[in-house]
Amino acid sequence: MAFYQSDASIHSGSILENRLLLARTKGTSMIITPSILTANFCELGRTMDEALDAGIEWIHLDVMDGNWVVNRTITFGPALIRSIREHVGPDVFLDCHLMVTNAEENWDQYVDAGVNLVIAHIEAVDDMAGLITKLHSAGCQAGAVLNPDTPADAILPYLQDLDLVLVMSVVPGKGGQSFMPEMEEKTRAFRKAIDAQIASGGRQTKLMIDGGVKAHNIAQVADWGVEVAVVGSGLINDNGSIEENLTEILSSLS
């Protein structure tokens, strides 16, 4: 059973809009979504419960196939994602960030596993327009992501059809990195283009950032116009509970 949204829901952007509305009622215009890569996978169910109890309603799933990222890391695939969906139920928003060589061939496995949104790398896809069409036809939202050294112009031609754009503020799969503040110009360019698109009656594409985001720089990316921030070790770590870490992050936004 797939837990994706209906086609009508995709084109209205309702599920993303609802998440942003909820964020605003909690005093912030930004959604914080945890990446599970820093979790203990033997305790993943408990980590999911802790996240949901803390008020998290969006989970970010980083899929690496051992080929595309620079350090050849393998993370997990559709089987684990299906287990997460079954554990959290149908109301939690799941996205998968595909850092793989064959997203155009196996995207449907992630949709069938229960994700709401598939985010594919512009550098790894030959026909982004075709992939977006296939995802929407399957009732799944479509996102595009670009590496730090890829210009915004690589994605802008597809913006009108995308539900989300993800800006990487680290190089995927490369260890020992810090947040890259030089991504400001690119992020603001997307914000400007998305705002213009919305103002003209177009799709309400959302803007996400991922890589080195923590409490000390969350206000910075919010100022750039980011609506969804992926946080990994800043949320899931041994220094505090997810609720405590989330409270610190949200406090930094106020």
C-alpha positions as CSV (number, residue, x, y, z in Angstrom):
1,M,0.0,0.0,0.0
2,A,1.3,3.4,-0.9
3,F,0.7,6.4,1.4
4,Y,1.3,9.1,-1.2
5,Q,-1.1,12.0,-1.7
6,S,-3.8,12.3,-4.4
7,D,-3.0,14.2,-7.6
8,A,-5.3,17.0,-6.5
9,S,-3.5,17.4,-3.2
10,I,-0.2,17.7,-5.1
11,H,-1.3,20.5,-7.3
12,S,-2.8,22.5,-4.5
13,G,0.3,21.9,-2.4
14,S,-2.1,21.3,0.5
15,I,0.0,19.0,2.6
16,L,3.0,21.4,2.5
17,E,0.8,24.4,3.1
18,N,-0.7,22.7,6.2
19,R,2.7,22.0,7.6
20,L,3.8,25.6,7.2
21,L,0.5,26.8,8.7
22,L,1.1,24.6,11.7
23,A,4.6,26.0,12.0
24,R,3.3,29.5,12.0
25,T,0.8,28.7,14.8
26,K,3.8,27.6,16.8
27,G,5.5,30.9,16.4
28,T,7.8,30.2,13.5
29,S,7.4,30.2,9.7
30,M,10.0,27.4,9.3
31,I,9.5,23.7,9.4
32,I,12.3,21.7,11.1
33,T,12.7,18.2,9.7
34,P,15.2,15.7,11.1
35,S,17.5,13.6,9.0
36,I,17.7,10.1,10.5
37,L,21.3,9.4,9.5
38,T,22.6,10.2,12.9
39,A,20.1,7.9,14.6
40,N,20.9,4.5,16.0
41,F,19.1,2.3,13.5
42,C,18.6,-0.4,16.2
43,E,16.6,2.2,18.1
44,L,14.9,3.8,15.0
45,G,11.3,3.2,16.1
46,R,12.0,4.8,19.5
47,T,13.7,7.7,17.8
48,M,10.6,8.2,15.5
49,D,8.4,8.1,18.6
50,E,10.5,10.7,20.3
51,A,10.5,13.0,17.3
52,L,6.7,12.8,16.9
53,D,6.2,13.4,20.7
54,A,8.4,16.5,20.3
55,G,6.0,17.8,17.6
56,I,8.0,16.8,14.5
57,E,5.6,16.1,11.6
58,W,8.1,15.8,8.7
59,I,10.9,13.2,8.4
60,H,13.8,13.6,5.9
61,L,15.2,10.3,4.5
62,D,18.7,10.4,2.9
63,V,19.1,7.6,0.4
64,M,22.7,6.9,-0.8
65,D,23.4,4.0,-3.2
66,G,27.2,3.7,-2.7
67,N,27.9,5.1,-6.1
68,W,26.8,8.7,-6.5
69,V,28.1,10.4,-3.4
70,V,31.8,11.1,-3.2
71,N,32.6,8.8,-0.2
72,R,30.6,5.9,-1.7
73,T,28.3,5.6,1.3
74,I,25.4,3.3,1.4
75,T,22.6,4.2,3.7
76,F,19.2,2.5,3.2
77,G,16.5,1.9,0.7
78,P,12.7,1.4,0.2
79,A,12.5,-1.5,2.7
80,L,13.5,0.7,5.7
81,I,11.3,3.5,4.4
82,R,8.3,1.3,4.2
83,S,8.9,0.2,7.9
84,I,9.2,3.9,8.9
85,R,5.9,4.7,7.1
86,E,4.2,1.7,8.8
87,H,5.5,2.9,12.2
88,V,4.6,6.6,12.0
89,G,1.3,6.1,10.2
90,P,-0.2,8.0,7.2
91,D,-0.2,11.6,8.6
92,V,3.5,12.2,9.0
93,F,5.1,13.8,5.9
94,L,8.1,11.8,4.5
95,D,10.5,13.0,1.9
96,C,13.3,11.0,0.4
97,H,16.5,12.7,-0.9
98,L,17.8,10.4,-3.6
99,M,21.6,10.6,-3.8
100,V,21.6,7.8,-6.4
101,T,22.7,7.2,-10.0
102,N,19.4,5.8,-11.2
103,A,16.6,7.9,-9.7
104,E,14.8,7.9,-13.1
105,E,14.6,4.1,-13.0
106,N,13.7,3.4,-9.4
107,W,11.7,6.4,-8.1
108,D,8.5,4.3,-8.0
109,Q,10.0,2.0,-5.3
110,Y,10.1,5.0,-3.0
111,V,6.6,6.1,-3.8
112,D,5.4,2.5,-3.2
113,A,7.3,2.5,0.1
114,G,5.2,5.5,1.3
115,V,7.0,8.8,0.7
116,N,5.1,11.9,0.0
117,L,7.9,13.7,-1.8
118,V,10.8,12.5,-3.9
119,I,13.8,14.9,-4.2
120,A,16.2,14.0,-7.1
121,H,19.6,15.6,-7.8
122,I,19.6,17.7,-11.0
123,E,23.2,16.5,-11.6
124,A,22.1,12.8,-11.7
125,V,19.0,13.1,-13.8
126,D,18.9,13.3,-17.6
127,D,15.2,14.2,-17.9
128,M,14.1,16.2,-14.9
129,A,10.9,17.3,-16.6
130,G,10.0,13.7,-17.4
131,L,10.7,12.6,-13.8
132,I,8.5,15.4,-12.4
133,T,5.7,14.3,-14.7
134,K,6.0,10.7,-13.7
135,L,6.0,11.5,-10.0
136,H,2.9,13.8,-10.3
137,S,1.1,11.1,-12.3
138,A,1.8,8.6,-9.5
139,G,0.4,11.0,-6.9
140,C,3.7,12.0,-5.4
141,Q,5.2,15.4,-5.0
142,A,8.4,16.2,-6.9
143,G,11.5,18.0,-5.7
144,A,14.9,18.9,-7.2
145,V,18.1,19.4,-5.3
146,L,21.5,20.8,-6.4
147,N,25.0,20.5,-5.1
148,P,26.9,23.6,-3.7
149,D,28.8,24.1,-7.0
150,T,25.8,23.8,-9.2
151,P,24.2,27.1,-10.3
152,A,20.6,27.9,-9.6
153,D,20.0,28.1,-13.4
154,A,20.2,24.4,-13.6
155,I,16.9,24.1,-11.7
156,L,15.1,27.3,-12.5
157,P,13.7,26.1,-15.8
158,Y,11.7,23.4,-13.9
159,L,10.6,25.6,-11.0
160,Q,7.0,26.0,-12.2
161,D,6.4,22.3,-11.9
162,L,8.4,21.6,-8.7
163,D,6.8,21.2,-5.3
164,L,10.1,21.9,-3.5
165,V,13.7,23.0,-4.2
166,L,16.5,21.8,-1.9
167,V,19.7,23.7,-1.6
168,M,22.7,21.7,-0.3
169,S,24.9,23.7,2.1
170,V,27.4,20.9,2.2
171,V,28.7,18.4,-0.4
172,P,26.6,15.2,-0.2
173,G,28.6,12.3,1.2
174,K,31.8,14.2,2.0
175,G,32.8,14.0,5.7
176,G,34.1,16.7,8.0
177,Q,32.2,19.6,6.5
178,S,30.7,22.7,8.0
179,F,27.7,24.8,6.9
180,M,28.6,26.8,3.8
181,P,27.4,30.4,4.2
182,E,28.3,31.1,0.6
183,M,25.1,29.4,-0.4
184,E,23.3,32.6,0.5
185,E,23.2,34.1,-2.9
186,K,21.9,31.0,-4.5
187,T,19.2,30.5,-1.8
188,R,18.1,34.1,-2.1
189,A,17.9,33.7,-5.9
190,F,15.5,30.8,-5.5
191,R,13.5,32.7,-2.9
192,K,13.1,35.6,-5.4
193,A,12.1,33.3,-8.2
194,I,9.6,31.4,-6.1
195,D,8.0,34.6,-4.7
196,A,7.6,35.9,-8.3
197,Q,6.1,32.6,-9.4
198,I,3.6,32.7,-6.5
199,A,2.7,36.3,-7.1
200,S,1.8,35.5,-10.7
201,G,-0.5,32.7,-9.6
202,G,1.9,29.9,-10.1
203,R,2.8,26.9,-7.9
204,Q,3.7,27.5,-4.3
205,T,7.1,25.8,-4.5
206,K,8.8,25.4,-1.1
207,L,12.4,26.1,-0.4
208,M,14.5,23.7,1.8
209,I,18.1,23.7,2.9
210,D,20.2,20.8,4.1
211,G,23.8,20.6,5.5
212,G,25.3,21.8,8.8
213,V,22.2,23.5,9.9
214,K,22.0,23.9,13.7
215,A,20.7,26.2,16.4
216,H,23.5,28.7,15.9
217,N,22.7,29.3,12.2
218,I,19.0,28.5,11.8
219,A,18.1,32.3,12.0
220,Q,20.6,33.0,9.2
221,V,18.9,30.6,6.8
222,A,15.5,31.8,7.8
223,D,16.6,35.3,6.8
224,W,17.5,33.9,3.4
225,G,13.9,32.8,2.9
226,V,14.2,29.1,3.7
227,E,10.9,27.5,4.7
228,V,12.1,24.0,5.5
229,A,15.4,23.2,7.3
230,V,16.9,19.7,7.5
231,V,18.7,19.2,10.8
232,G,20.7,16.0,11.5
233,S,23.1,15.9,14.4
234,G,21.6,19.2,15.7
235,L,18.4,17.3,16.5
236,I,19.4,13.6,17.0
237,N,22.5,13.5,19.3
238,D,23.6,12.4,22.8
239,N,23.7,15.9,24.2
240,G,19.9,16.2,24.7
241,S,16.6,14.8,23.7
242,I,15.0,15.7,20.3
243,E,12.5,17.8,22.2
244,E,15.3,19.7,24.0
245,N,17.3,20.2,20.8
246,L,14.2,21.3,18.9
247,T,13.3,23.8,21.6
248,E,16.8,25.3,21.3
249,I,16.5,25.6,17.5
250,L,13.0,27.2,17.6
251,S,14.2,29.6,20.4
252,S,16.9,30.7,18.1
253,L,14.3,31.7,15.5
254,S,12.3,33.8,17.9
